[in-house]
Amino acid sequence: MRIALAGAGAFGEKHLDGLKRIDGVEITSIISRTADQAAAVAEKYGAKHHSTELADALARDDVDAVILCTPTQMHAEQAIACMNAGKHVQVEIPLADSWADSQAVLAKQQETGLVCMVGHTRRFNPSHQWVHNRITAGELAVQQMDVQTYFFRRKNINAKGQPRSWTDHLLWHHAAHTVDLFAYQAGKIVQAHAVQGPIHPELGIAMDMSIQLKSESGAICTLSLSFNNDGPLGTFFRYICDNGTYIARYDDLVDGKEAPIDVSKVDVSMNGIELQDREFVSAIREGRDPNSSVAKVFDCYRVLGELEAQLAG
């Protein structure tokens, strides 16, 4: 499996580290915003080609699939370009930053039949997999999810503290993780409401947001998001179930009394990004629809579009 990666920033390198641990995968091309970064990352990961233009990778015969870790605003257009070039594609979350663009990507996937997967990592974290396996086994049901997504990001910087060329977004990026996960664990979302705080004068985005969701099962979700939180950073999920309470912090899981739960045997790795990439590669090899395919996460973007319309009104 010969893979090109576009967007060799902080998150792109997490994918490259994961791909190195998958048998039979070769990283053949690195695409980045600057030639120096593309060259440096290509050398580090042994890629034979590097460029600043995605089209250069798409034209290559030694590229079977592409992973897009580029700015959100480019995701839909680039995913469609990959499929037009006959390449399978995994696009990092979010699929798009509008409902219309999300629909366009799904239409292209259906037209081409290629694998198009979206980076909804929470479906792959061992912590959330453990909960999902118990739900599907009928051992528990979600009554409520309480989720906090907190960062301290008052300047336009990435996870490494470096300046970003684009602006992140609480709704279309960070809320997408929870909206999809809630539906994955509790059923289709039938009610959704959102409020947001003041718009940042320079970044042009809301720095604080609150979202409420209800699924067809009757379960509810409360999601708080902030770029103003100067404290523990990241996303923390509390599952309040009919048979126990569980708190997921990325790949780790504890019960409601903070007793650790061993999730090391849930999958072949404890790294959610690696597991996500393994699913992408396996789906291509097996000719099947992957978990977190564009079709399977599509309804998340319907909900995000509805919430955006509420906030605009």
Secondary structure as UniProt FT lines:
FT   STRAND          2..6
FT   HELIX           10..19
FT   TURN            20..21
FT   TURN            23..24
FT   STRAND          26..31
FT   HELIX           35..45
FT   STRAND          49..51
FT   HELIX           54..58
FT   TURN            61..62
FT   STRAND          65..68
FT   HELIX           72..74
FT   HELIX           75..84
FT   TURN            85..86
FT   STRAND          88..92
FT   HELIX           99..112
FT   STRAND          116..119
FT   HELIX           121..123
FT   HELIX           126..136
FT   TURN            137..138
FT   STRAND          142..150
FT   TURN            159..160
FT   HELIX           170..175
FT   HELIX           176..186
FT   STRAND          189..196
FT   TURN            201..203
FT   STRAND          208..215
FT   TURN            216..217
FT   STRAND          220..226
FT   STRAND          234..241
FT   TURN            242..243
FT   STRAND          244..249
FT   TURN            250..251
FT   STRAND          252..255
FT   TURN            256..257
FT   TURN            264..265
FT   HELIX           272..286
FT   TURN            291..292
FT   HELIX           294..312
//
